[in-house]
């Protein structure tokens, strides 16, 4: 009998579940207007937003194509959005919500009889944060049968003064909302890494690591809700704290995700590093996280150092820290533990800067046999700061009287000016008097700095260096550029830069930004590396760097111009060579070389003849020279004696093109990825001549 009762009970429960009342959609905001909803003020715009609004961080986590987004015209607009009255007929009201955490001022409210009976806000109450929407809900079982309205409110101005809402439904199924709270975990450090689970787009929470009573890391982190939602595992290298007590704490973190934070001697997923589908194979890239600017590029005693802007705990920009790569040959690189963190070790960020070797110990920081590597960088909220390393750039000590320069600006570049026997700092500056400019400061000891001059018209990440013209060391010019790499040549007396010409010249095109050159090179070469602004969807890392390229000054018909050519060391990566004989080209008769692989160096030269376009087809990726427009993939470049040349490096996610022996340098994403079956030289719109075509299959720098 009991068996029959149990069977009947199960059947009834299944039937109840099968015939549960359907959800009732209150609003999905998929139309062009708000329909019957009442709008006041400006904040909610003329209708639902189609995602991210101008000036806003990327909005994610909404359903469909539209949502309520009160960032219309920025954070200072206000207003309300109120639904028509409806009857509460289900146990729960579920919705997606993001934006600011301003109770009563930026929120969604449920009103019954004109009174607020339920309310919710977004997660953000400080700079940084995320525009991701997360699921939230109210239990309204005690209100079933009552008339209600939903009111979305934005009466908050300033930071995070907006609210994002989408997909409001009534349901009898309890929504799965991640349990969030403030959590701590105590430990004694006994392993190499602290592992953190990351889901890109998750609601950000504040994560802190305290060691022996001192906060050493603090980041806004997208901790995954659970093991199933992890996109990748970030890590802190903590072995230098071995044996010390530590506390990991997080505010507003998902409970299950926080429990996944642990110590380990290996990084989960490390077995796939440098084999991923979009992983660059010809250049360095960070194991996980975001990169942007190259920083602190310096050579010292057999090692080339590249520091870089790194978000170690996220796929997007944020949490700026100095990452670190080192190489002995400019080809093969090793990622070392991150080197520079905010001076307080608890707030602010380490923005861009430079490095140099203090050979004469002018600052008095040297303690031991190694020369001191000096880093100059922006400590946000403070000013320009100095840090120094006595262990070959592995770790740094902050100068205890930072900041050494206070102003409105960032990104200091320091050089030793030998004729005056002093240091020069070129730093981005902004003022009413000079607008956006490079400010030049001087110092004898790296500690006390005096402003000398301003060079208007430059923005972010300045660079200054001297180059011989056509290799003549008795005839030199100084070169100045900023983040966009548009440069001027001129004279520099250690205090003031005087341009030779009006305006700026250009060698770099495409996805290229915020480059630097190495200081203290042993052979005097000016070697540049830039940030390649190329997204890496689905990868544990994001963005890339260019190949190292050498800068030279040459006289041309247009005057003195800077050229950028890939460094000679890259020839070490060559494997099999394919060559084609010179040939007449037409649209019907291209020249094709069968190849195999993903990684190539291609050298081609064309006599353009009567053709309208000539170029290369690399597995569906076209490098095209427009003869009439004098443009190589959009970059301005004239033929030389009726010919154009191309040196192309093909990597898994990207292509770099050096045109006419460095007259232009183009960095771009690779549209068609994967194996390349053939490389084709073509001409269209008339006849041209292929005078050279050499294709080298290349080795990955990561495969031994």
SEPA-973514 format. One record per residue (C-alpha): y, z, x. Coordinates in pm, 1 decimal. Layout:
SEPA-973514
> c2;c3;c1
> Y;Z;X
...
//
This chain:
SEPA-973514
> c2;c3;c1
> 0.0;0.0;0.0
> 240.9;91.9;283.1
> 174.4;-245.8;441.1
> 274.6;-427.0;120.8
> 593.4;-217.6;87.3
> 688.9;-295.0;447.4
> 630.0;-667.2;391.6
> 842.7;-668.5;75.0
> 1120.9;-478.8;256.6
> 1127.9;-730.8;540.3
> 1135.5;-1020.5;294.4
> 1424.6;-862.7;103.6
> 1619.8;-798.7;425.2
> 1568.2;-1157.3;539.7
> 1671.9;-1284.1;199.1
> 1984.1;-1068.4;206.7
> 2071.6;-1207.9;547.4
> 1996.4;-1564.2;441.1
> 2218.0;-1536.3;135.6
> 2504.9;-1336.8;291.7
> 2839.4;-1439.6;151.8
> 2997.3;-1730.7;334.4
> 3299.9;-1675.2;554.4
> 3640.5;-1737.5;396.4
> 3886.7;-1924.7;616.3
> 4237.1;-1782.0;589.5
> 4395.8;-2022.7;841.1
> 4288.9;-2244.2;1130.8
> 4633.4;-2392.7;1212.7
> 4497.1;-2743.5;1259.8
> 4771.3;-2923.0;1067.0
> 5116.3;-3039.1;1167.9
> 5286.9;-2768.6;961.9
> 5226.6;-2409.8;857.0
> 5179.0;-2516.2;495.1
> 5238.2;-2226.6;254.0
> 5303.7;-1976.9;529.3
> 5663.3;-1852.1;539.1
> 5851.0;-1894.0;867.7
> 6161.0;-1706.8;984.3
> 6345.3;-1746.5;1314.9
> 6268.3;-1994.7;1594.4
> 5974.8;-1844.1;1781.4
> 5700.3;-2021.4;1588.1
> 5852.6;-2366.7;1616.0
> 5825.6;-2645.4;1357.7
> 5448.0;-2608.0;1325.6
> 5130.8;-2503.4;1507.7
> 5131.4;-2564.3;1882.0
> 4881.5;-2808.1;2027.7
> 4793.1;-2573.8;2311.6
> 5025.3;-2493.7;2600.7
> 5402.5;-2516.2;2547.9
> 5658.6;-2623.8;2813.4
> 5702.0;-2364.4;3087.1
> 5398.1;-2165.2;2976.4
> 5084.4;-2081.1;3171.8
> 4778.0;-2266.5;3048.2
> 4668.2;-2146.2;2704.6
> 4292.5;-2131.5;2649.1
> 4038.4;-1977.4;2415.4
> 4178.5;-2116.9;2089.2
> 3959.2;-2311.2;1846.9
> 4019.6;-2676.0;1762.9
> 4348.1;-2844.4;1849.6
> 4613.4;-2609.4;1710.0
> 4717.1;-2245.2;1716.3
> 5008.7;-2012.9;1650.4
> 5204.5;-1986.5;1976.0
> 5542.7;-1812.7;1960.7
> 5642.4;-1921.4;2311.8
> 5846.9;-2199.8;2149.1
> 6159.6;-2243.5;2368.7
> 6042.7;-1954.2;2585.6
> 6003.3;-1580.2;2555.5
> 6346.2;-1501.6;2410.9
> 6306.2;-1665.7;2069.9
> 6205.2;-1441.5;1779.8
> 6071.7;-1477.3;1427.5
> 5791.5;-1405.3;1183.1
> 5512.5;-1605.9;1022.6
> 5375.5;-1469.7;693.2
> 5074.1;-1590.4;496.3
> 5051.9;-1633.7;119.3
> 4893.9;-1335.4;-57.2
> 4514.6;-1334.8;-64.5
> 4238.9;-1107.8;-195.3
> 4030.5;-915.1;57.2
> 3672.2;-1014.5;-24.5
> 3476.9;-950.0;293.9
> 3412.1;-651.6;522.3
> 3592.3;-789.1;825.3
> 3890.5;-1003.1;914.6
> 3829.4;-1180.2;1243.9
> 4079.1;-1374.9;1456.9
> 4157.6;-1499.2;1806.4
> 4455.8;-1335.7;1975.1
> 4645.5;-1349.5;2304.4
> 4995.7;-1312.1;2443.9
> 5201.2;-996.7;2490.5
> 5107.3;-634.3;2434.3
> 5410.2;-512.0;2241.2
> 5294.7;-305.3;1941.1
> 5516.8;-362.7;1640.3
> 5717.8;-631.9;1818.9
> 5466.4;-899.0;1924.3
> 5161.4;-854.0;1705.7
> 4956.5;-958.9;1405.0
> 4969.8;-724.8;1103.7
> 4771.3;-689.1;782.5
> 4995.8;-570.7;498.3
> 4879.9;-419.0;169.3
> 5144.6;-322.2;-85.2
> 5405.5;-406.8;177.2
> 5271.7;-157.8;431.1
> 5104.7;-232.3;764.6
> 4744.0;-114.9;737.9
> 4599.4;-293.2;1042.0
> 4760.9;-436.2;1356.5
> 4666.5;-595.8;1687.9
> 4841.6;-728.0;1999.6
> 4766.2;-946.2;2296.7
> 4653.3;-794.0;2628.7
> 4953.9;-853.6;2855.9
> 5219.6;-596.6;2941.1
> 5308.8;-685.5;3300.9
> 5381.2;-995.0;3515.3
> 5080.0;-1214.5;3579.3
> 4816.9;-1185.2;3309.3
> 4651.7;-1464.0;3115.4
> 4724.0;-1685.3;2816.1
> 4356.6;-1680.6;2712.5
> 4284.4;-1585.1;2350.3
> 4001.5;-1340.9;2281.3
> 3813.1;-1252.0;1963.7
> 3938.5;-944.8;1775.2
> 3870.4;-807.6;1427.4
> 3955.9;-544.2;1171.0
> 3708.7;-351.3;957.6
> 3858.6;-385.4;607.8
> 3559.1;-273.2;404.1
> 3770.2;4.6;248.6
> 4026.7;-252.5;132.8
> 3794.5;-494.7;-49.5
> 3949.1;-608.2;-376.7
> 4308.8;-546.7;-268.9
> 4579.8;-810.2;-233.7
> 4711.9;-854.6;118.4
> 4919.7;-1075.5;345.1
> 4899.7;-1140.1;716.8
> 5222.4;-1136.5;913.4
> 5246.5;-1258.1;1271.6
> 5548.7;-1100.2;1438.6
> 5752.6;-1189.9;1745.6
> 6058.0;-967.3;1779.8
> 6013.1;-914.0;2153.7
> 6230.0;-1079.7;2419.3
> 6162.2;-1106.8;2791.7
> 5832.3;-1099.9;2977.8
> 5530.9;-1163.7;2754.9
> 5760.7;-1171.6;2455.1
> 5528.8;-1391.9;2250.4
> 5201.9;-1385.1;2055.6
> 4916.5;-1635.9;2025.8
> 4688.1;-1635.2;1719.2
> 4419.7;-1869.1;1584.4
> 4126.2;-1902.7;1342.4
> 4170.5;-1615.0;1099.1
> 3866.3;-1565.0;874.5
> 3715.5;-1314.0;633.2
> 3350.5;-1240.8;710.4
> 3069.7;-1002.4;625.1
> 2920.0;-1049.3;970.7
> 3054.7;-799.9;1218.8
> 3227.4;-1005.8;1489.4
> 3102.2;-966.3;1843.0
> 3408.2;-826.6;2016.7
> 3365.1;-718.7;2379.8
> 3398.9;-344.7;2424.3
> 3696.3;-289.9;2653.9
> 3836.2;20.2;2814.0
> 3930.1;197.2;3134.0
> 3635.6;256.0;3367.1
> 3570.7;401.4;3711.8
> 3280.9;383.0;3953.6
> 3244.3;610.4;4255.8
> 3051.6;505.6;4564.4
> 3011.2;549.3;4937.2
> 3063.9;217.1;5109.6
> 2743.6;114.9;5283.7
> 2728.7;-262.3;5243.3
> 2931.7;-567.7;5343.9
> 3075.0;-684.1;5010.5
> 3200.3;-551.6;4679.9
> 3085.2;-804.8;4420.0
> 3296.7;-882.6;4110.9
> 3178.6;-1101.3;3818.2
> 3439.9;-1359.4;3711.8
> 3478.1;-1570.9;3399.5
> 3768.1;-1813.4;3422.2
> 3990.2;-1772.1;3116.6
> 3870.1;-1421.9;3031.6
> 4126.4;-1160.3;2941.2
> 4271.2;-1021.6;3262.6
> 4237.0;-657.8;3354.1
> 4373.1;-452.1;3640.5
> 4111.3;-389.1;3910.3
> 4170.9;-141.3;4192.1
> 3973.8;-30.1;4495.5
> 4059.7;306.1;4647.9
> 3905.5;407.5;4981.0
> 3932.7;761.8;5117.9
> 4219.6;834.5;4880.9
> 4419.3;518.5;4959.7
> 4448.5;213.7;4734.4
> 4351.3;-90.4;4939.2
> 4315.6;-363.4;4674.7
> 4480.1;-420.8;4339.7
> 4433.2;-744.0;4147.3
> 4470.2;-885.6;3797.3
> 4114.6;-1000.7;3745.6
> 3924.2;-1204.8;3485.9
> 3611.1;-989.8;3477.7
> 3327.8;-1156.5;3286.9
> 3222.0;-988.7;2962.1
> 2854.1;-982.6;3058.2
> 2602.0;-1139.1;3294.0
> 2556.1;-1444.7;3072.2
> 2925.8;-1536.0;3085.9
> 2974.5;-1521.1;3465.2
> 3126.0;-1838.7;3614.2
> 3107.5;-1711.7;3972.4
> 3104.5;-1390.9;4171.6
> 3412.4;-1298.4;4373.4
> 3395.8;-1049.4;4655.6
> 3591.9;-812.1;4876.5
> 3475.7;-774.3;5236.5
> 3451.5;-395.6;5271.4
> 3236.4;-340.1;5579.9
> 3533.9;-204.8;5776.9
> 3531.1;92.9;5537.1
> 3161.3;165.4;5589.1
> 3070.3;531.7;5535.6
> 3388.0;616.2;5344.0
> 3409.8;732.4;4981.4
> 3552.0;478.2;4739.5
> 3648.6;447.4;4375.1
> 3652.8;119.0;4184.3
> 3861.8;137.7;3867.4
> 3962.0;-110.2;3600.2
> 4197.9;-92.9;3303.8
> 4121.8;-298.7;2995.1
> 3793.7;-423.5;3138.4
> 3485.0;-531.1;2943.3
> 3233.0;-249.6;2967.4
> 2927.3;-464.0;3037.6
> 3114.2;-673.9;3290.9
> 3246.1;-370.3;3477.3
> 2890.0;-243.3;3518.2
> 2811.3;-562.3;3711.4
> 3050.0;-464.7;3993.2
> 2838.9;-351.2;4287.0
> 2799.1;-345.3;4663.6
> 2581.3;-602.0;4835.5
> 2509.9;-756.0;5172.7
> 2506.9;-1103.0;5017.3
> 2730.6;-1290.0;4774.2
> 2546.1;-1405.8;4460.9
> 2535.3;-1784.7;4467.0
> 2594.2;-1801.9;4842.8
> 2288.7;-2022.5;4885.2
> 2483.0;-2300.5;4709.1
> 2804.9;-2268.9;4907.7
> 2910.2;-2596.3;5073.2
> 2647.9;-2795.0;4881.7
> 2824.9;-2803.1;4543.4
> 2900.2;-3132.4;4370.5
> 3273.9;-3121.2;4445.2
> 3264.0;-2925.6;4770.3
> 3464.3;-3101.4;5044.6
> 3236.7;-3195.8;5334.0
> 3493.5;-3306.8;5592.9
> 3727.8;-3006.9;5586.7
> 3736.5;-2631.5;5535.9
> 3741.5;-2476.5;5189.6
> 3720.4;-2116.4;5073.7
> 3386.6;-1994.4;4941.5
> 3536.8;-1880.8;4611.3
> 3876.3;-1855.1;4444.7
> 4199.7;-2048.1;4446.0
> 4396.2;-2183.0;4742.0
> 4742.8;-2324.8;4774.7
> 4974.4;-2333.7;5079.3
> 4854.4;-2337.8;5437.8
> 5005.8;-2038.1;5619.2
> 5022.1;-1897.6;5969.5
> 4881.1;-2201.4;6149.3
> 4857.3;-2104.5;6516.0
> 4649.5;-2173.5;6826.9
> 4552.9;-1890.9;7058.6
> 4308.0;-1883.2;7348.7
> 4057.3;-2142.6;7231.4
> 4088.7;-2081.3;6858.5
> 4278.7;-2266.5;6588.2
> 4376.6;-2032.8;6303.6
> 4465.2;-2143.3;5952.6
> 4567.2;-1872.3;5710.8
> 4626.6;-1973.3;5351.4
> 4743.9;-1857.2;5010.5
> 4430.3;-1727.4;4841.6
> 4343.5;-1577.1;4505.3
> 4013.7;-1416.4;4605.2
> 3924.9;-1308.7;4250.3
> 4024.1;-1606.3;4036.1
> 3994.0;-1981.5;3993.0
> 4365.0;-2014.4;3908.9
> 4679.9;-1915.2;4097.4
> 4758.8;-1544.7;4136.2
> 4696.7;-1234.0;4346.8
> 4840.1;-1396.4;4657.9
> 4660.9;-1286.1;4973.6
> 4627.4;-1450.7;5314.6
> 4282.5;-1603.4;5355.2
> 4167.8;-1703.0;5703.3
> 3979.1;-1988.4;5869.8
> 3916.6;-2028.8;6241.2
> 3789.7;-2321.6;6451.2
> 3731.3;-2404.5;6814.5
> 3739.9;-2783.4;6767.4
> 3956.6;-2854.4;6458.6
> 3646.9;-2994.6;6285.8
> 3403.5;-2709.6;6223.8
> 3550.1;-2402.5;6058.1
> 3445.1;-2049.2;5973.5
> 3596.8;-1842.0;5694.4
> 3679.9;-1491.2;5813.3
> 3766.7;-1192.2;5592.1
> 4106.8;-1210.4;5426.5
> 4370.5;-1097.9;5672.6
> 4690.6;-993.0;5498.1
> 4747.5;-798.6;5180.6
> 5066.9;-653.4;5030.2
> 5227.4;-397.6;5258.4
> 5192.7;-124.6;4998.7
> 4826.2;-220.3;4952.7
> 4884.2;-158.7;4583.1
> 5147.7;-394.9;4445.4
> 5339.3;-709.8;4521.4
> 5186.1;-1013.6;4683.8
> 5172.3;-1181.5;5024.1
> 5352.1;-1511.3;4980.4
> 5371.5;-1789.9;5235.3
> 5477.5;-1761.5;5595.9
> 5396.8;-1858.9;5952.0
> 5247.2;-1729.2;6274.6
> 5326.8;-1748.6;6644.2
> 5209.2;-1598.4;6971.9
> 5451.6;-1345.8;7122.8
> 5365.8;-1445.9;7478.4
> 5642.3;-1237.9;7638.2
> 5578.9;-934.4;7413.5
> 5940.0;-947.7;7297.8
> 5867.3;-713.0;7007.0
> 5672.4;-462.0;7215.0
> 5374.5;-472.3;6978.6
> 5110.6;-556.8;7240.4
> 4843.9;-288.2;7287.5
> 4575.4;-414.5;7521.6
> 4488.9;-731.8;7704.4
> 4525.0;-978.3;7417.6
> 4859.3;-1141.1;7344.4
> 5000.8;-1051.1;7005.2
> 4982.2;-1294.6;6714.6
> 5288.0;-1245.3;6496.0
> 5286.9;-1324.2;6124.8
> 5612.3;-1367.3;5935.0
> 5575.1;-1381.7;5558.5
> 5729.8;-1292.3;5226.6
> 5632.9;-955.8;5081.3
> 5732.1;-1014.1;4718.4
> 5975.9;-762.2;4583.7
> 6077.5;-658.1;4935.1
> 6177.3;-950.2;5157.8
> 6072.5;-1124.3;5477.0
> 5822.9;-913.0;5666.8
> 5660.9;-902.3;6008.7
> 5298.4;-814.9;6080.4
> 5118.4;-827.1;6413.1
> 4763.7;-858.6;6542.3
> 4617.3;-725.5;6865.5
> 4264.4;-850.4;6790.3
> 4299.9;-1229.2;6797.2
> 4428.3;-1259.3;6441.8
> 4140.9;-1078.8;6270.5
> 4345.7;-787.0;6139.4
> 4718.0;-718.3;6117.5
> 4947.4;-416.4;6124.2
> 5265.4;-420.1;5919.8
> 5587.7;-349.5;6109.1
> 5696.7;-10.4;5979.7
> 6060.9;-109.6;5928.1
> 5999.7;-413.6;5707.1
> 6160.2;-609.2;5553.5
> 6341.7;-761.6;5848.2
> 6542.1;-998.6;5624.7
> 6655.7;-931.1;5268.6
> 6780.0;-1226.5;5065.3
> 6692.8;-1443.3;4768.1
> 6422.1;-1666.0;4910.8
> 6080.1;-1683.8;5072.9
> 5839.5;-1857.6;5315.5
> 5968.8;-1785.5;5668.9
> 5880.4;-2017.0;5956.7
> 5929.8;-1861.3;6302.0
> 5948.8;-2051.0;6631.7
> 6037.4;-1955.4;6987.3
> 6352.0;-2142.5;7098.3
> 6306.0;-2166.9;7472.9
> 6659.2;-2285.1;7573.9
> 6811.6;-1972.2;7421.1
> 6515.8;-1740.0;7488.8
> 6510.6;-1614.0;7131.1
> 6325.3;-1651.1;6804.0
> 6440.0;-1870.9;6517.0
> 6346.1;-1813.5;6155.0
> 6383.0;-2104.7;5912.9
> 6343.2;-1963.9;5562.7
> 6393.5;-2095.9;5211.6
> 6707.9;-1941.4;5065.8
> 6891.7;-1967.3;4736.2
> 7251.1;-1865.6;4674.1
> 7553.6;-1964.0;4468.2
> 7735.3;-2076.9;4781.3
> 7460.6;-2293.2;4933.8
> 7224.3;-2361.9;4642.1
> 6867.2;-2427.9;4749.0
> 6871.1;-2438.5;5127.5
> 6702.8;-2355.1;5454.3
> 6868.6;-2056.1;5618.5
> 6842.5;-2024.5;5996.9
> 6826.0;-1677.2;6152.5
> 6789.1;-1574.2;6517.5
> 6639.0;-1267.9;6686.3
> 6560.9;-1148.9;7038.5
> 6283.5;-910.7;6930.8
> 6152.8;-1025.0;6587.8
> 6297.2;-707.6;6435.5
> 6673.5;-756.7;6412.9
> 6778.1;-1091.5;6265.0
> 7119.3;-1256.1;6233.4
> 7193.8;-1546.6;5999.9
> 7339.6;-1852.4;6176.6
> 7360.7;-2145.7;5933.8
> 7239.6;-2305.3;5610.8
> 7094.8;-2652.0;5549.3
> 7129.9;-2743.7;5179.0
> 6885.9;-2951.8;4977.1
> 6546.9;-2805.5;5065.8
> 6303.1;-2604.6;4851.3
> 6018.6;-2376.2;4962.7
> 5799.5;-2364.1;5273.0
> 6037.9;-2494.1;5542.7
> 5916.3;-2634.9;5872.5
> 6105.1;-2720.2;6193.0
> 5979.4;-2860.8;6523.5
> 6070.3;-3096.3;6808.2
> 5904.3;-3431.9;6880.6
> 5950.8;-3698.8;7148.1
> 6046.8;-4045.7;7028.0
> 5779.3;-4299.3;7124.5
> 5628.3;-4036.0;7353.6
> 5942.2;-4011.5;7571.6
> 5987.4;-3641.1;7651.6
> 6343.7;-3709.9;7765.3
> 6434.8;-3846.3;7422.4
> 6349.7;-3601.6;7146.5
> 6449.9;-3524.2;6791.4
> 6400.6;-3220.5;6574.2
> 6229.8;-3263.8;6239.0
> 6294.1;-3053.6;5929.9
> 6110.5;-3063.2;5599.2
> 6015.1;-2831.7;5314.5
> 5731.4;-2812.6;5061.8
> 5756.7;-3173.9;4941.7
> 5728.8;-3297.7;5305.6
> 6035.5;-3524.3;5274.5
> 6191.3;-3494.8;5615.5
> 6505.2;-3544.0;5819.9
> 6537.4;-3602.5;6192.5
> 6828.4;-3470.9;6394.5
> 6955.3;-3232.7;6660.6
> 6903.9;-2856.4;6671.1
> 7092.1;-2623.1;6905.2
> 6892.6;-2313.9;6814.2
> 7132.6;-2218.7;6537.9
> 7231.2;-2528.6;6340.6
> 7040.2;-2842.4;6244.0
> 7249.1;-3161.3;6238.4
> 7075.4;-3457.6;6069.1
> 7089.4;-3805.6;6220.1
> 7111.0;-3969.5;5878.3
> 7189.3;-3925.2;5510.8
> 6912.9;-3818.0;5274.8
> 6547.3;-3777.3;5365.8
> 6258.7;-3997.9;5471.2
> 5902.3;-3989.6;5352.5
> 5556.6;-4030.3;5501.1
> 5344.0;-3823.9;5258.5
> 5253.2;-3931.8;4905.6
> 5016.3;-3817.8;4635.3
> 4872.0;-3470.8;4581.9
> 5031.3;-3325.5;4894.0
> 5243.5;-3009.7;4916.5
> 5343.7;-2708.1;5126.5
> 5214.8;-2819.0;5466.5
> 5254.1;-2662.0;5809.7
> 5201.9;-2757.4;6171.3
> 5019.0;-2548.6;6430.7
> 5235.2;-2342.5;6661.2
> 5144.4;-2295.4;7028.2
> 4919.5;-2606.9;7055.8
> 4760.3;-2631.7;7402.2
> 4824.7;-3005.8;7437.0
> 5164.1;-3022.3;7267.4
> 5041.3;-3222.0;6968.1
> 5209.8;-3156.5;6633.3
> 4912.9;-3123.7;6397.9
> 4979.4;-3085.1;6028.0
> 4760.7;-2969.0;5737.4
> 4875.4;-2961.8;5375.9
> 4765.7;-2826.6;5042.0
> 4584.5;-3099.2;4845.3
> 4665.8;-3021.4;4482.7
> 4332.9;-3134.6;4339.5
> 4148.8;-2936.3;4071.6
> 3778.5;-2858.6;4115.3
> 3645.4;-2806.1;3759.9
> 3321.4;-2615.9;3728.9
> 3328.9;-2498.7;4090.8
> 3361.8;-2139.7;4219.6
> 3660.3;-2260.7;4425.3
> 3972.1;-2454.4;4325.8
> 4212.7;-2688.0;4511.5
> 4168.5;-2826.5;4862.3
> 4331.1;-2893.8;5197.9
> 4401.8;-3219.4;5377.7
> 4238.8;-3329.4;5697.7
> 4437.0;-3237.1;6010.5
> 4674.5;-3517.5;6105.3
> 4899.3;-3570.3;6404.4
> 5273.0;-3627.3;6363.7
> 5468.9;-3857.2;6594.2
> 5814.5;-4015.0;6597.0
> 5847.2;-4388.7;6654.9
> 6126.7;-4641.6;6649.9
> 6092.8;-4894.9;6368.2
> 6309.1;-5171.2;6225.1
> 6438.7;-4908.5;5982.2
> 6518.9;-4653.7;6253.4
> 6329.7;-4351.6;6383.6
> 6047.3;-4258.3;6147.9
> 5769.1;-4002.7;6146.7
> 5407.5;-4120.7;6139.5
> 5099.4;-3921.2;6033.8
> 4755.2;-4018.1;6166.3
> 4419.0;-3840.1;6135.2
> 4338.0;-3645.4;6452.0
> 4114.8;-3807.5;6713.8
> 3856.7;-3526.8;6683.4
> 3741.9;-3670.5;6349.3
> 3561.1;-3948.6;6536.0
> 3294.1;-3685.9;6619.3
> 3178.1;-3707.1;6257.3
> 3088.3;-4075.3;6278.1
> 2724.2;-4175.3;6229.1
> 2619.2;-4528.0;6140.4
> 2872.1;-4810.4;6177.0
> 2892.8;-5120.3;5955.5
> 3124.4;-5409.9;6036.7
> 3220.1;-5735.0;5870.5
> 3342.5;-6052.1;6033.5
> 3689.9;-6178.0;5954.3
> 3689.5;-6379.0;5633.9
> 3909.4;-6563.4;5388.0
> 3938.2;-6364.9;5064.7
> 3999.8;-6479.2;4709.5
> 3934.3;-6319.4;4373.4
> 3603.0;-6507.1;4360.5
> 3498.1;-6431.7;4718.7
> 3539.6;-6068.4;4826.3
> 3371.0;-5931.2;5136.9
> 3108.3;-5666.3;5063.2
> 2926.4;-5420.0;5288.9
> 2624.3;-5235.7;5149.8
> 2632.1;-4866.8;5242.9
> 2468.7;-4539.5;5148.1
> 2627.7;-4198.0;5115.5
> 2938.1;-4015.1;4995.3
> 3132.4;-3965.3;5318.6
> 3306.0;-4249.7;5499.0
> 3579.4;-4352.5;5735.5
> 3695.0;-4709.1;5665.2
> 3927.4;-4916.1;5882.8
> 4052.3;-5241.1;5736.3
> 4325.4;-5491.8;5813.4
> 4450.4;-5778.7;5598.0
> 4678.6;-6074.5;5657.1
> 4826.5;-6074.8;5307.0
> 4886.1;-6450.7;5288.5
> 4953.8;-6573.9;4933.8
> 4769.4;-6291.1;4756.6
> 4941.8;-6066.3;4506.8
> 4716.7;-5773.1;4594.1
> 4467.4;-5691.4;4866.8
> 4258.7;-5382.1;4915.3
> 3930.9;-5197.0;4911.0
> 3693.7;-5104.8;4631.9
> 3500.5;-4794.5;4737.7
> 3234.6;-4734.9;4476.5
> 3486.9;-4790.3;4198.5
> 3778.6;-4621.5;4376.1
> 4043.4;-4881.2;4455.9
> 4284.4;-4871.8;4746.4
> 4532.0;-5145.9;4658.5
> 4825.7;-5299.1;4838.4
> 5081.5;-5462.8;4606.8
> 5221.6;-5745.2;4818.7
> 5523.0;-5819.0;4599.3
> 5618.0;-5454.5;4558.5
> 5536.8;-5352.2;4916.0
> 5336.1;-5054.8;4791.4
> 5004.9;-4906.8;4901.4
> 4863.0;-4711.0;4607.3
> 5222.6;-4652.3;4500.0
> 5355.7;-4557.7;4845.0
> 5636.9;-4763.2;4998.3
> 5500.8;-4966.8;5290.5
> 5607.4;-5302.0;5430.9
> 5371.7;-5541.9;5609.9
> 5398.7;-5562.5;5987.8
> 5390.6;-5922.8;6108.5
> 5241.9;-6022.4;5773.6
> 4958.5;-5768.5;5797.7
> 4870.7;-5434.3;5641.1
> 4613.1;-5187.0;5769.6
> 4430.0;-4900.7;5602.9
> 4235.1;-4609.9;5745.8
> 4056.9;-4433.2;5459.5
> 3862.0;-4107.1;5464.4
> 3630.6;-4059.5;5167.9
> 3515.5;-3705.8;5088.2
> 3322.3;-3581.4;4784.3
> 3623.5;-3487.0;4569.2
> 3906.9;-3675.7;4737.6
> 4036.2;-3967.6;4940.7
> 4298.7;-3978.0;5216.2
> 4464.7;-4306.4;5310.5
> 4657.2;-4368.8;5630.1
> 4853.8;-4691.9;5596.4
> 4986.6;-4907.8;5880.5
> 4880.5;-4662.2;6151.5
> 5045.7;-4364.3;5984.3
> 5357.5;-4515.3;5827.7
> 5236.1;-4362.5;5500.2
> 4974.2;-4096.1;5431.8
> 4833.5;-4065.8;5079.1
> 4622.9;-3780.2;4941.9
> 4449.4;-3822.8;4607.1
> 4156.1;-3712.3;4396.0
> 3851.4;-3934.7;4396.8
> 3822.6;-4074.1;4045.9
> 3465.2;-4201.5;4074.4
> 3244.9;-3956.2;4256.6
> 2891.9;-3958.5;4389.4
> 2700.2;-4200.9;4609.1
> 2880.2;-4520.0;4713.4
> 2650.3;-4825.5;4711.4
> 2898.8;-5074.2;4855.2
> 3246.7;-5114.5;4997.8
> 3429.2;-5430.7;4905.3
> 3740.0;-5591.1;5057.9
> 3922.6;-5804.9;4802.4
> 4225.9;-6023.0;4737.9
> 4369.9;-6109.2;4396.6
> 4630.7;-6357.3;4280.2
> 4595.9;-6582.0;4582.9
> 4427.7;-6614.0;4919.5
> 4439.8;-6352.5;5197.2
> 4249.3;-6298.3;5519.6
> 4039.4;-5998.5;5612.1
> 4094.0;-5954.5;5985.3
> 3903.2;-5628.1;6030.7
> 3657.1;-5414.9;5834.7
> 3470.3;-5127.6;6000.4
> 3289.2;-4867.2;5792.1
> 3155.7;-4546.2;5943.2
> 2915.9;-4322.0;5756.4
> 3020.4;-3963.6;5832.0
> 2838.8;-3634.4;5885.1
> 2918.3;-3324.9;5681.6
> 3078.2;-3049.4;5887.8
> 2856.3;-2798.6;5704.8
> 2518.1;-2949.7;5791.2
> 2378.1;-2845.9;6127.1
//
